[in-house]
């Protein structure tokens, strides 16, 4: 039977596939160190879990309004005002089944077939696939190592065509960990304003910034920025709630209304229990976030220090998120047990097959010369994994 061209054009997530492979190896009794998963290893705080249990016991198990319960949208509005200096009415907010769902709904709401979305590489691997699912065309713009893989205004402007409808800005970034400054965002925003382009601002890692780095929401830079920005965020990373699947969109009211209409037919409301848990998370203090950030900062410093002492690996010290992004081109041409390295995937395969270390090769992120390591795992595993990576590199011929 026929499969749609759209479906055939979508590639499965390599990060999820590699993470599943690591779990399979662990189940077989293999001592695997997995640097792949994009989720905090810390447990969801008890006060959030308690709110979910209370919701279940109180029978909060029925349909809710499609865009989410009003108290949750009000809490998100309050968060945006207090943390980002942004004023959004609850009618401008739609709660979704995770930030992936938020992004997919957004592209379905703003794209017509053939519309283009500018995505700077390296990028989170799901962005192009989501655009294609909405029958749009991803327009990939390669950035430079000397610019810390940040998109420059000139690169942005040169990529614009009469079909460009939106640009994605992800700050802090997955996979690089770089954070755009206020001035950098302002210059990119000026171009979006000039060409009347939507700014899809993925801010899911906003709280995970280090060394005094400040996260800035581009929507906060002025009315013209606000009017064309669609903020994507959620609770997965900040409250270690990846499995709860709560994301949200804050957008101009007509965009939010369109997203809500789409969601009404696709999934109805987000999970009722998770909404109550998310309300408790947002109404609580930020002690957990601050503690997690401090833990990740220590892991980041250790990992970057170790990696920078391994010859052949070029590492950018991340300002945010929880990934180290590593260029491995200097290893090309080297071999291990007859296996030759020609790109980062070859190195990743050797690490997996011969050293039981899982890293993410970044061809699907637009950079086949790089790998990504998450430090959202225990320090014990980080130390063990880096020992194995060092042993591997030192064994290459």
Residue pairs with C-beta under 8 A, 6 or more apart in sequence:
6 132
6 133
6 135
9 132
10 129
10 132
10 133
11 129
11 364
13 125
13 126
14 125
14 360
14 361
14 363
14 364
15 36
15 37
15 38
15 125
15 360
15 364
18 36
18 358
18 360
19 34
19 36
19 37
19 358
21 352
21 358
22 32
22 34
22 36
22 358
23 34
25 32
25 356
26 32
26 34
30 356
31 356
32 356
32 357
32 358
33 356
33 357
33 358
33 377
33 381
33 384
33 385
33 388
34 358
34 377
34 381
35 357
35 358
35 359
35 360
35 372
35 373
35 374
35 375
35 377
35 385
36 358
36 359
36 360
36 374
37 374
37 376
37 377
38 174
38 322
38 323
38 374
38 376
39 236
39 237
39 240
39 242
39 376
40 237
40 240
40 242
40 292
40 296
40 322
40 376
41 376
41 377
41 378
42 240
42 288
42 292
42 295
43 240
44 239
44 240
44 241
44 244
44 277
45 239
45 240
45 281
45 284
45 288
47 280
47 284
48 239
48 241
48 277
48 278
48 280
48 281
48 284
49 277
50 280
51 276
51 277
51 279
51 280
52 273
52 274
52 276
52 277
54 276
55 61
55 272
55 273
55 276
55 277
56 273
60 272
60 273
60 276
61 272
61 273
62 272
63 268
63 269
63 272
64 269
64 270
64 272
64 275
65 269
66 94
66 260
66 263
66 264
66 268
66 269
67 73
67 93
67 94
67 95
67 256
67 260
67 263
67 269
68 93
68 94
68 95
68 248
68 269
68 270
68 275
69 95
69 272
69 275
69 276
69 279
70 90
71 279
72 95
72 275
72 278
72 279
72 282
73 90
73 93
73 95
74 90
75 278
75 279
75 282
75 283
76 88
76 90
76 93
76 95
76 248
76 250
76 282
77 87
77 88
77 89
77 90
77 93
78 282
79 282
80 86
80 87
80 88
80 231
80 250
81 87
81 88
83 206
84 217
84 219
84 220
85 220
86 217
86 219
86 220
86 226
86 231
86 250
88 250
89 253
91 253
91 256
91 257
92 250
92 251
92 252
92 253
92 256
93 248
93 249
93 250
93 256
94 102
94 105
94 248
94 249
94 251
94 256
94 259
94 260
94 263
95 246
95 247
95 248
95 269
95 270
95 275
95 278
96 102
96 105
96 234
96 246
96 247
96 248
96 249
96 259
96 263
96 270
97 245
97 246
97 247
97 267
97 270
97 271
98 234
98 236
98 245
98 246
98 247
99 202
99 204
99 232
99 233
99 234
99 236
99 247
99 248
100 126
100 130
100 247
101 245
101 247
101 263
101 267
102 232
102 233
102 234
102 247
102 248
102 249
103 126
103 127
103 130
103 200
103 202
103 232
104 130
104 133
104 134
105 249
105 259
105 262
105 263
105 266
106 200
106 230
106 232
106 249
106 251
106 255
106 259
107 117
107 130
107 131
107 133
107 134
107 136
107 166
107 200
108 133
108 134
108 259
108 262
109 255
109 258
109 259
109 262
110 165
110 166
110 198
110 230
110 255
110 258
111 117
111 131
111 134
111 135
111 136
111 165
111 166
112 135
112 136
112 165
113 135
113 136
114 135
114 136
114 137
114 163
115 136
115 137
115 163
115 164
115 165
115 166
116 136
116 137
116 138
116 139
116 161
116 163
116 164
116 165
117 127
117 131
117 136
117 137
117 138
117 139
117 164
117 165
117 166
117 167
117 168
117 200
118 139
118 141
118 156
118 159
118 160
118 164
118 166
118 167
118 168
118 197
119 127
119 128
119 131
119 138
119 139
119 140
119 141
119 167
119 168
119 366
120 140
120 141
120 142
120 143
120 149
120 150
120 151
120 155
120 168
121 140
121 141
121 142
121 143
121 365
121 366
121 367
122 143
122 149
122 173
122 175
122 176
122 325
122 362
122 365
122 366
122 367
122 370
123 140
123 168
123 170
123 365
123 366
124 170
124 174
124 175
124 202
124 365
125 364
125 365
127 138
127 168
127 170
128 138
128 140
131 137
131 138
132 138
136 165
137 163
139 159
139 161
139 164
140 366
141 151
141 155
141 156
141 159
142 366
143 149
143 150
143 151
143 152
143 155
145 314
145 316
145 327
148 176
148 178
148 316
149 173
149 176
149 178
149 316
149 325
150 178
150 180
150 184
151 169
151 188
153 187
153 188
153 190
153 191
156 167
156 188
156 191
157 191
160 191
160 195
160 197
164 195
164 197
165 197
165 198
166 197
166 198
166 199
166 200
167 188
167 192
167 197
167 198
167 199
167 200
168 200
168 202
169 180
169 185
169 188
169 199
169 200
169 201
169 202
169 218
170 202
171 178
171 179
171 180
171 185
171 201
171 202
171 203
171 215
171 216
171 320
172 178
172 179
172 205
172 206
172 208
172 209
172 215
172 318
172 319
172 320
172 321
173 179
173 205
173 320
173 321
174 205
174 321
174 323
175 323
175 325
175 360
175 362
175 365
175 370
175 372
176 316
176 318
176 323
176 325
177 316
177 317
177 318
177 319
177 320
177 321
177 322
177 323
177 324
177 325
178 316
178 318
178 319
178 320
179 209
179 213
179 214
179 215
179 319
179 320
180 188
180 216
181 216
182 214
182 216
182 221
185 216
185 218
185 221
186 221
188 199
188 218
189 199
189 218
189 221
189 224
189 225
191 197
192 198
192 199
192 228
193 224
193 225
193 228
196 228
197 228
198 228
198 229
198 230
199 218
199 219
199 225
199 228
199 229
199 230
200 229
200 230
200 232
201 217
201 218
201 219
201 229
201 230
201 231
201 232
202 232
202 233
203 215
203 217
203 231
203 232
203 233
204 232
204 233
204 234
204 236
204 237
204 247
205 237
205 320
205 321
205 322
206 215
206 217
206 233
206 238
207 215
207 237
207 238
207 286
207 289
207 293
208 237
208 238
208 292
208 293
208 296
208 320
208 321
208 322
209 215
209 293
209 319
209 320
210 293
210 296
210 297
210 300
210 318
210 319
210 320
211 297
211 319
213 319
213 320
215 320
217 229
217 231
218 225
218 229
219 225
219 226
219 229
219 231
219 250
220 226
227 252
228 252
229 251
230 249
230 250
230 251
230 252
230 255
231 249
231 250
231 251
232 247
232 248
232 249
233 247
233 248
233 250
234 246
234 247
234 248
235 241
235 244
235 246
235 247
235 278
235 281
235 282
236 242
236 244
236 245
236 246
236 247
237 321
238 289
239 278
239 281
239 288
239 289
240 288
240 292
241 274
241 277
241 278
241 281
244 271
244 274
244 277
244 278
245 270
245 271
245 274
246 270
246 271
246 274
246 275
246 277
246 278
249 255
249 256
249 259
250 256
251 259
269 275
296 322
296 375
296 376
298 379
299 322
299 375
299 379
299 382
300 317
300 318
300 322
300 324
300 375
302 379
302 382
302 383
303 324
303 373
303 375
303 382
303 386
304 315
304 317
304 318
304 324
306 386
306 390
307 313
307 315
307 324
307 326
307 373
307 386
307 389
308 315
310 389
310 390
310 393
311 330
311 393
312 328
312 330
312 331
312 334
312 393
312 396
313 326
313 327
313 328
313 330
313 331
313 393
314 326
314 327
314 328
314 329
314 330
315 324
315 325
315 326
315 327
316 324
316 325
318 324
318 325
322 374
322 375
322 376
323 372
323 373
323 374
323 375
324 372
324 373
324 375
325 362
325 370
325 371
325 372
326 370
326 371
326 372
326 373
327 369
327 370
328 341
328 344
328 347
328 369
328 370
328 371
329 369
331 341
331 347
331 393
331 396
332 341
332 342
332 343
333 340
333 341
333 342
334 340
334 341
334 396
334 397
335 341
335 396
335 397
336 350
336 354
336 392
336 395
336 396
336 397
337 354
339 346
339 349
339 350
340 346
341 347
341 350
341 396
343 361
343 363
343 368
343 369
344 361
344 362
344 363
344 367
344 368
344 369
344 370
344 371
345 361
345 363
345 368
347 361
347 371
348 359
348 360
348 361
348 371
350 392
351 357
351 358
351 359
351 388
351 389
351 392
352 358
352 359
354 392
355 388
355 389
355 391
355 392
356 388
357 385
357 388
357 389
357 392
359 371
359 372
359 373
359 389
360 371
360 372
360 373
360 374
361 368
361 370
361 371
362 368
362 369
362 370
362 371
362 372
365 372
373 385
375 382
377 385
